[in-house]
């Protein structure tokens, strides 16, 4: 009997709301890989729910304007769940991540990166925001970027900040 990998420790809900993304199965696998590695390296406990929205620039522009006051698309947005936000009997909700396909594609092409590698990096980045990391100060940025580099290295993805 072959060894099976342990079950994925998070309830991951993947939603695709724009054309042009890879298949649901591909995105689910990429998201599980990114979240699993990030959680392990950052010491985030499983058993929590995470939503990941794969959208387009227009949807992300709207969310960015509504929640951050910035009326422009961005590559990834993170929305940590407020404590106690889950309904009774449901797993705790860590939060949601939203990604903009056109921006992710443009950035990957401009930086000479594989689309999937850039996407995994942005999912890791978004997850770390859900886990409480930020990059508002130089010290916070250095801590978060160092953690991202370690996570991505473990996934055989090059330094995204090189």
C-alpha positions, 0 to 999 in steps of 0.5 A: 500500500503506497503512502498517501499524503496527509489530507489538506488541512484547510477548507478551501473554496475556489470560485472562478468568476472570469474567463481565461483562468486555468481549469478549476482543478488546476487552480484548486491544486495550485491553491492547495500547494501554495496555502499548504506550504505557506501555512506550514512555514508560517505555523498557521493551524489548519481546520480553517476555511479560506475562500479564493476568488479568481476574477478579472481586473474590473471586479478587483478594481471594484473591490479595491475601490470599495474596501481600500479607496483605490480605484484601480485593479491590483494583482491580489487582495486579502480580506481577513475574517473578523474574529467569530465571523463563522456561523455556529458549527462551521469551521473558523473562516480565516478570510478570502483572497481575490486575484485579477487575471489580467494583472497577474498575466501582465506582471508575469509577462513583464517580469519574465516569470511563469504565470503559474509561479507568479500566481502561486506567489500571489496566493502565498502573499495573500495567505500571509496577509490573512495570517496577520503579516503585512508590509506597511513598514520596512521591517514588516516588508522584510519579514514578510518577503523573507518568509515568502522567499523561503516558502517559494524556495520550498516549492522550487519557485525562484525569488520573486523579488530578485 
